Structures are given as C-alpha cells and as structure tokens.
Amino acid sequence: MTQADWEARAAARDTAGFESEAEHLYCRALGCEDLDAYRRTRATIQLGSTLRLLGRLDELAPHLSRYQRSMSRNAAALVAKTWSP
C-alpha cells in the first residue's frame, strides 16, 4: 500500500467517526519514508485533530514542532476554559 493509501484510509475513517481506527492509520502513513511534505503535513494535522477528538491533547506534542507545541498549549488552555463548567 502506498503512503497516499494509508492517509486516504485514515481520513475516510476519521470522517466516518472511527477516530480510534484513523489514529492507527495516520501513524502508519507518517511512518512511510516516501510520504511527501504536503501529505505529511496534512496527516500530522489530521492526527492532531483525531487525538483532540479522542481527548488526548497531551499526545499532540511529539507530532508538532516547537511553535506548534506552544500553539497546542494555548489551544488546550482555550478548550479547557471553553468546556469547563
């Protein structure tokens, strides 16, 4: 299976609401050495969104650059304020 296939399968499961299955496939796609920069960026963003939906914000950091980690902390703080009673 090609890198594009892994990413496409992950996106399809994500869209269908099967985030747990999508997570595994995004990780598989990101593990492909031939994943081009565009698809790698897209898969990373989609994986981040999937982890957020699964309530696992703490796992985002390894997938993001230092700037994005800072943004992740800001987003987590915003989500916590938004969803807290």
N, CA, C and O of each residue as an XYZ file, in Angstrom:
340
protein
N       0.846     -1.168      0.000
C       0.000      0.000      0.000
C       0.901      1.244      0.000
O       1.936      1.262      0.667
N       0.516      2.255     -0.730
C       1.324      3.473     -0.801
C       1.007      4.395      0.361
O       0.017      4.209      1.069
N       1.865      5.398      0.548
C       1.647      6.366      1.616
C       0.318      7.095      1.426
O      -0.379      7.382      2.400
N      -0.030      7.391      0.187
C      -1.302      8.069     -0.070
C      -2.481      7.188      0.333
O      -3.494      7.694      0.817
N      -2.358      5.883      0.140
C      -3.428      4.961      0.527
C      -3.659      4.983      2.033
O      -4.800      5.017      2.493
N      -2.559      4.965      2.806
C      -2.699      4.977      4.269
C      -3.387      6.241      4.730
O      -4.282      6.211      5.574
N      -2.954      7.361      4.158
C      -3.534      8.635      4.570
C      -5.003      8.723      4.160
O      -5.830      9.198      4.938
N      -5.331      8.281      2.971
C      -6.716      8.312      2.489
C      -7.617      7.418      3.343
O      -8.737      7.802      3.677
N      -7.129      6.235      3.692
C      -7.913      5.326      4.542
C      -8.145      5.945      5.918
O      -9.234      5.836      6.481
N      -7.121      6.591      6.447
C      -7.248      7.237      7.756
C      -8.280      8.350      7.697
O      -9.141      8.451      8.572
N      -8.197      9.183      6.674
C      -9.140     10.296      6.535
C     -10.579      9.794      6.398
O     -11.504     10.383      6.957
N     -10.758      8.716      5.659
C     -12.104      8.157      5.486
C     -12.666      7.674      6.818
O     -13.838      7.908      7.113
N     -11.857      7.010      7.616
C     -12.331      6.521      8.921
C     -12.598      7.691      9.873
O     -13.558      7.676     10.644
N     -11.741      8.689      9.804
C     -11.922      9.879     10.628
C     -13.262     10.548     10.313
O     -14.026     10.894     11.215
N     -13.527     10.722      9.038
C     -14.768     11.357      8.590
C     -15.989     10.552      9.006
O     -17.037     11.117      9.316
N     -15.851      9.231      9.012
C     -16.964      8.351      9.383
C     -17.160      8.241     10.893
O     -18.093      7.585     11.356
N     -16.269      8.892     11.666
C     -16.412      8.860     13.116
C     -15.661      7.744     13.808
O     -15.879      7.489     14.993
N     -14.778      7.075     13.084
C     -13.986      5.984     13.653
C     -12.574      6.487     13.973
O     -11.590      6.034     13.387
N     -12.498      7.436     14.916
C     -11.229      8.099     15.222
C     -10.156      7.137     15.709
O      -8.985      7.298     15.367
N     -10.532      6.145     16.496
C      -9.534      5.196     17.009
C      -8.860      4.437     15.877
O      -7.648      4.221     15.904
N      -9.635      4.034     14.890
C      -9.072      3.349     13.730
C      -8.238      4.314     12.895
O      -7.188      3.945     12.370
N      -8.703      5.533     12.779
C      -7.988      6.538     11.982
C      -6.622      6.841     12.587
O      -5.644      7.008     11.858
N      -6.548      6.912     13.900
C      -5.279      7.223     14.560
C      -4.189      6.246     14.119
O      -3.094      6.661     13.739
N      -4.487      4.968     14.170
C      -3.520      3.946     13.775
C      -3.063      4.155     12.328
O      -1.875      4.036     12.028
N      -3.996      4.462     11.445
C      -3.656      4.631     10.034
C      -2.858      5.903      9.787
O      -1.966      5.913      8.939
N      -3.164      6.983     10.516
C      -2.360      8.202     10.387
C      -0.927      7.924     10.825
O       0.018      8.361     10.167
N      -0.762      7.211     11.917
C       0.584      6.872     12.394
C       1.308      6.014     11.366
O       2.507      6.177     11.142
N       0.587      5.116     10.754
C       1.179      4.266      9.710
C       1.626      5.120      8.525
O       2.719      4.926      7.993
N       0.778      6.066      8.113
C       1.130      6.951      6.994
C       2.353      7.792      7.340
O       3.246      7.967      6.511
N       2.394      8.312      8.562
C       3.524      9.146      8.973
C       4.816      8.342      9.082
O       5.906      8.912      9.049
N       4.700      7.042      9.211
C       5.871      6.178      9.262
C       6.443      5.845      7.890
O       7.532      5.279      7.799
N       5.736      6.184      6.835
C       6.206      5.915      5.472
C       7.305      6.906      5.099
O       7.130      8.119      5.218
N       8.417      6.385      4.655
C       9.531      7.258      4.272
C       9.228      8.061      3.020
O       9.783      9.143      2.835
N       8.360      7.554      2.161
C       8.080      8.248      0.905
C       6.893      9.212      0.993
O       6.386      9.670     -0.030
N       6.463      9.512      2.189
C       5.339     10.439      2.362
C       5.817     11.846      2.001
O       6.739     12.370      2.627
N       5.194     12.453      0.998
C       5.636     13.781      0.567
C       5.267     14.828      1.614
O       4.445     14.578      2.495
N       5.884     16.000      1.504
C       5.736     17.048      2.516
C       4.281     17.477      2.687
O       3.828     17.692      3.811
N       3.549     17.602      1.588
C       2.146     18.018      1.669
C       1.325     16.997      2.454
O       0.590     17.369      3.368
N       1.442     15.726      2.109
C       0.662     14.685      2.798
C       1.129     14.498      4.245
O       0.315     14.212      5.123
N       2.442     14.658      4.502
C       2.947     14.547      5.867
C       2.337     15.654      6.748
O       1.915     15.404      7.877
N       2.302     16.865      6.212
C       1.707     17.977      6.957
C       0.225     17.725      7.197
O      -0.275     17.911      8.307
N      -0.469     17.303      6.150
C      -1.910     17.047      6.274
C      -2.190     15.919      7.259
O      -3.096     16.031      8.084
N      -1.423     14.832      7.182
C      -1.621     13.703      8.095
C      -1.324     14.106      9.537
O      -2.005     13.658     10.460
N      -0.302     14.955      9.736
C       0.028     15.420     11.083
C      -1.105     16.254     11.659
O      -1.478     16.087     12.820
N      -1.649     17.148     10.850
C      -2.769     17.983     11.296
C      -3.985     17.117     11.594
O      -4.657     17.309     12.608
N      -4.263     16.177     10.721
C      -5.428     15.308     10.916
C      -5.247     14.417     12.140
O      -6.198     14.183     12.886
N      -4.031     13.919     12.349
C      -3.769     13.119     13.549
C      -3.989     13.967     14.793
O      -4.579     13.503     15.769
N      -3.517     15.206     14.760
C      -3.728     16.103     15.892
C      -5.207     16.302     16.184
O      -5.630     16.298     17.340
N      -5.981     16.476     15.133
C      -7.423     16.644     15.296
C      -8.060     15.378     15.869
O      -8.944     15.451     16.724
N      -7.606     14.227     15.394
C      -8.125     12.952     15.889
C      -7.798     12.773     17.368
O      -8.658     12.377     18.155
N      -6.559     13.064     17.745
C      -6.178     12.949     19.162
C      -7.010     13.897     20.019
O      -7.398     13.555     21.136
N      -7.282     15.093     19.489
C      -8.133     16.046     20.210
C      -9.526     15.461     20.424
O     -10.077     15.539     21.521
N     -10.088     14.877     19.372
C     -11.423     14.280     19.476
C     -11.445     13.109     20.447
O     -12.462     12.843     21.089
N     -10.315     12.409     20.551
C     -10.216     11.280     21.479
C      -9.897     11.750     22.896
O      -9.787     10.932     23.808
N      -9.747     13.072     23.089
C      -9.462     13.614     24.416
C      -8.031     13.399     24.866
O      -7.761     13.322     26.064
N      -7.107     13.301     23.913
C      -5.710     13.005     24.242
C      -4.789     14.129     23.786
O      -3.827     13.901     23.053
N      -5.097     15.351     24.231
C      -4.314     16.526     23.852
C      -2.852     16.409     24.257
O      -1.976     16.934     23.569
N      -2.580     15.728     25.362
C      -1.201     15.594     25.841
C      -0.314     14.820     24.862
O       0.911     14.908     24.943
N      -0.908     14.075     23.953
C      -0.130     13.284     22.999
C       0.191     14.033     21.705
O       0.858     13.498     20.819
N      -0.287     15.268     21.604
C      -0.046     16.035     20.388
C       1.404     16.491     20.252
O       1.937     16.522     19.143
N       2.037     16.839     21.346
C       3.356     17.479     21.315
C       4.401     16.739     20.471
O       5.105     17.394     19.702
N       4.537     15.430     20.571
C       5.578     14.769     19.770
C       5.379     14.915     18.260
O       6.326     14.745     17.492
N       4.178     15.221     17.841
C       3.877     15.314     16.415
C       4.028     16.721     15.869
O       3.885     16.946     14.668
N       4.313     17.656     16.741
C       4.328     19.051     16.329
C       5.675     19.700     16.580
O       6.425     19.265     17.454
N       5.984     20.727     15.829
C       7.218     21.474     16.044
C       7.106     22.304     17.320
O       6.041     22.362     17.935
N       8.211     22.948     17.718
C       8.206     23.748     18.942
C       7.140     24.841     18.887
O       6.450     25.072     19.880
N       6.995     25.508     17.760
C       5.972     26.552     17.614
C       4.576     25.954     17.772
O       3.722     26.508     18.464
N       4.370     24.841     17.132
C       3.059     24.219     17.199
C       2.761     23.710     18.602
O       1.605     23.717     19.027
N       3.794     23.266     19.333
C       3.567     22.830     20.721
C       3.071     24.001     21.547
O       2.172     23.850     22.374
N       3.657     25.171     21.322
C       3.211     26.366     22.025
C       1.747     26.645     21.692
O       0.950     26.962     22.574
N       1.407     26.526     20.417
C       0.026     26.748     19.994
C      -0.885     25.677     20.588
O      -2.031     25.954     20.941
N      -0.370     24.458     20.696
C      -1.153     23.374     21.279
C      -1.493     23.672     22.735
O      -2.620     23.445     23.177
N      -0.508     24.184     23.478
C      -0.766     24.533     24.881
C      -1.813     25.640     24.965
O      -2.703     25.611     25.814
N      -1.689     26.611     24.073
C      -2.677     27.692     24.058
C      -4.060     27.158     23.702
O      -5.058     27.548     24.308
N      -4.115     26.273     22.725
C      -5.399     25.691     22.330
C      -5.981     24.848     23.455
O      -7.185     24.897     23.708
N      -5.136     24.072     24.136
C      -5.611     23.249     25.256
C      -6.171     24.126     26.358
O      -7.198     23.802     26.955
N      -5.505     25.227     26.628
C      -5.995     26.147     27.666
C      -7.331     26.740     27.251
O      -8.239     26.870     28.071
N      -7.452     27.099     25.978
C      -8.702     27.655     25.485
C      -9.826     26.624     25.567
O     -10.934     26.943     25.999
N      -9.540     25.392     25.154
C     -10.552     24.325     25.223
C     -10.956     24.089     26.670
O     -12.141     23.933     26.963
N      -9.993     24.062     27.572
C     -10.296     23.831     28.993
C     -11.215     24.921     29.533
O     -12.144     24.643     30.291
N     -10.949     26.161     29.136
C     -11.806     27.273     29.590
C     -13.187     27.189     28.959
O     -14.194     27.488     29.601
N     -13.225     26.782     27.702
C     -14.498     26.706     26.975
C     -15.396     25.609     27.519
O     -16.607     25.794     27.636
N     -14.807     24.464     27.852
C     -15.597     23.305     28.253
C     -15.734     23.139     29.757
O     -16.452     22.250     30.215
N     -15.065     23.971     30.526
C     -15.177     23.818     31.988
C     -16.468     24.485     32.460
O     -16.906     25.491     31.903
N     -17.071     23.896     33.509
C     -18.348     24.447     33.999
C     -18.175     25.779     34.683
O     -19.152     26.367     35.147
